[in-house]
Amino acid sequence: MTGLASDVAGVVRSRALGIALRTAHIGSMALFVGALHFAGPEGSLRAWRALAVATGAALLVTEASHSRHWIYQGRGVLALVHVAVLGAVASSAALGRPATLAALAIGSVGSHLPRSVRKWSFRHGRIVE
C-alpha cells in the first residue's frame, strides 16, 4: 500500500483502536462502579478498577496524540478533571461512591460535547485543531 490507501488504512486502524479502547473503558468503568455501589467483593473491585485504569490510561495516550494542543483544550482539561476526580477514590474510601458517579458524568458529558467546546483552547482563547 502506498500513498492515499496507506493513509486511509492508518486512519481506519487508529479509529478502530480508539473505539475498542473507549468501549472497553466504558464497560470496565460500568462494572467497577456497579461493584462499588452494590458492595461487590474486593476481588471484583480490584479487577474492574485495574481494567478501568489501564484502558483509561491507554485512552489518554491515544486522545493526546490527536493534537499537540490537547492538554489545554476542553477535551484534555475534562479528561484530566475526570482522572483527578477518580484520584479521590484512591485517597478516600468515603469519596469512592460519589467520586465514581462524578467521574462517570464528567466522562459522558466530555465525550459528547460539541466540537466548539472540545477543541476550545484555554491557552489560545479560541478553537484550535
N, C-alpha and C positions, 0 to 999 in steps of 0.2 A: 504494500500500500504506500502510495506517495501523495503528497500534496493535500488537496481538499479531503479526499477519502480518509486519509490518516488523521487529519484534524477532526473530522466528524466522529470517527471511531473513538478518539481520545475523549471528546466531549461526552459521548454516549457512555463510555466506561466511567468517567468521573461522575456523571449524573446518576448512574446506576449505583455506584458506591455510596453516594450521598443519600439516596433513597433507602438503601439497605441499612445504612447506619442509623438514619433517623427512625426507621421502623423498629429496629432492634432497641433503640434508646427509649422510644415511647412504650414499647412492650415491657421492657425491664423496669422502667420507672413506674408503670401502672402496677406491676406485680409487687414491686418494693413498697409503694405507697399503700397498696391493699394489705399486704402482710403487716406493715407497721400499724395501720389503723385498726386491723382486726386481730391484733396481738398474735401474729403468727410466730412460729418457733424461730429462735435466734438463727438457726442454720439457714432457714429460708430468707430471713432478712439479710444475712451476710452474703448469700449467693446473689440475690437480686440487686443488692446495693453495689456489689463488686461489678456486676454486669452493667448496671446503670452508669457507674463511674467510668468504666472502660469505654463504653460506647459514647458517652458524653465527651470524654477527652478526645476520642477519635473525631467526633463531630466538630469540636472546637478547632482541631487542626485542619480539617477539610474546609470548614467555613472561613477560617482566617486566610486560607490560601486563595480565596476568591479575589481578594483585593488587599493591597498594602495599607489601605485606609480602614480596613475592617474594625480595628481595635477602638477607634473613636467615632465610628458610625453608629447609628441607632441599633443596628443588629448586633454589633460587637459589644456595645455597652450593656444591652439587655442580656446577652449571653453571660457576660461577667457578673451581672447582678444575679442571674439565675444560679451561677456557681457559688457566689457569696452567700446567698440565702441557704443553699444546701450545705454550706460550710457550718451553718448554725446547727445542723443535725449532729455533726461530729462534736461540736463544742458543748452541747447541752441536750440531754435526753428530754427535758421538758419542752424544748423547742422543736423536737422531731416532727410531731404531727402538724403543727401549724406551718412549720418551715417547708415541709414537703408539699403541702397544699399550695402554699405561696409559690414555690418553685414550679409546680405544675401549671399554675395560672400564668406565671411570667413566661414560661416556655411556650405555652399555647398561644398566648397573645403575641409574643415576639415572632413566632413562626408565621403568623397571619397578618402582620402589619402591611400596610400599603408600601410600595416601593419608595414613595416620598419620605416615609419615616424610617424605613430600614436602611436606606442609603444616605440619610441626612448625616452630615459630618459635623460633629460638635466643634471640631478644630477649624473647619473652613466656613461654618455658618451657612452651608448650602448642600445640595445633593452632590455627592461625589461618587463616581463609578469606581 
